[in-house]
Amino acid sequence: MGTDGGIEFGENGVIRIITIEREYGCGGGEIAHQIADRLGWKLWDQLLTQEIARLSNCEHADVACREERVDPLYYRLFKSILRGSLEGSLNLHRLKLLDADSVLRITRQVVEQAASEGECVIVGRGSQHFLRERPDTLRVFLYAPRQAKLERLIAEGIADKEAEEYVDSVDDERAAFIAKYFGMQWPNRDIYHTMLNTDMGDELVIQAILRLKENLDRQAA
């Protein structure tokens, strides 16, 4: 059974992959961790960043600051100037410039490899798009009211002003990333099986996702 948007609900096999896209500050990372732990599955969150860093021969921090973002204007201009000069073209590879295009290409490679192995929870990074044609993938979007996100971040030790800046900027960057590379308006609701408000409590969200997985598995069987 599908939806009008064309989502496949696991009739070709049980759910082996869960992707979790999330608004910043809604607790998506921790919820993904809890789900992976309860299922005994592999969590691809920081591990995904580490693998991208390894494959690109770059530092973890350099990859983290480029994930789910488009390159800033100054960076695009710098690359353009370098590539426009003979000396720059000859030495560009030595600079290990890690741009958004490179990060996306390697991310897709890692995500698809993780999916081929199965039994994994993947957090963001466009994974919901890379795997949208797989009937064994459950795609989830998590969100929360702005004040709830601020309270969560402040409780985690982030200063009030910083929390406000992050909540107001990170999701804008993710939206620009999705628009550029996937041509959709984030959160592009039609590709998700469910969208859940984490303000109702992490445990209720976790249980809802696990119950949905179980129901899809039963339907597939």
Phi, psi and omega in degrees: 000129180247191176239173178299333180278358175091010180289134176267134184254050167074016183290344180265010180158162179288162180288124180242351183220138172235124173256139181234106171268153189203151168283149181293132176090001182271357178091017184300322180296315181291321178297317177299319179299315181295319180295314179300319181295317182289328178276344186073028182260166179279136178260122176253091176229270173295330177298325178295316178298318180298320181290321176297317178298320180294315183291330180267357181057044180234168178286148178306315182296326180292322178290315183302324183279355179249347182292140176055035178220156168267158180293138175295159184304314183299326181289319178296320179295319180299314179296320181297318179295316180299313183291340181277352180248148181299314181297319179296319180296323181288332186249003184301319183294334181286338183279348180054045178293119181254099181262174183298324179298317180293318179300316181297317181298314181289323178300315179300318179300314182291317181298315181293326176292317178299319180295324180294332177278331176077181180049062181213155173245124184244129183261116171055217178061023180081007184300327180297332178276316180301327186251016188294339180270357182272120179288350178265015181245128175260121185252123187237142172239130180246140180213174177197158175299152184304315183296322178296321178293319178297315181298321179295314181295318179295321178296335178276359175104006178275135181298150184307310184294319178297317181300317179296318180297317181294313181299324183278343186247321187297316180292328175297321178293320178295321179296319179294323178297313181294320180296317183289312190268341182235356176064033182229159177269113181295136012268022173038069192301333188292345182264357182263145173282328180205150175233126188235139178271113184287352179294344177283354178116135183302319184296319178295322179294314180300313181297322180296318180293316180294322178293320178297317177301313181299319180293321178292323178296318179295321179296319179295326181285000000 
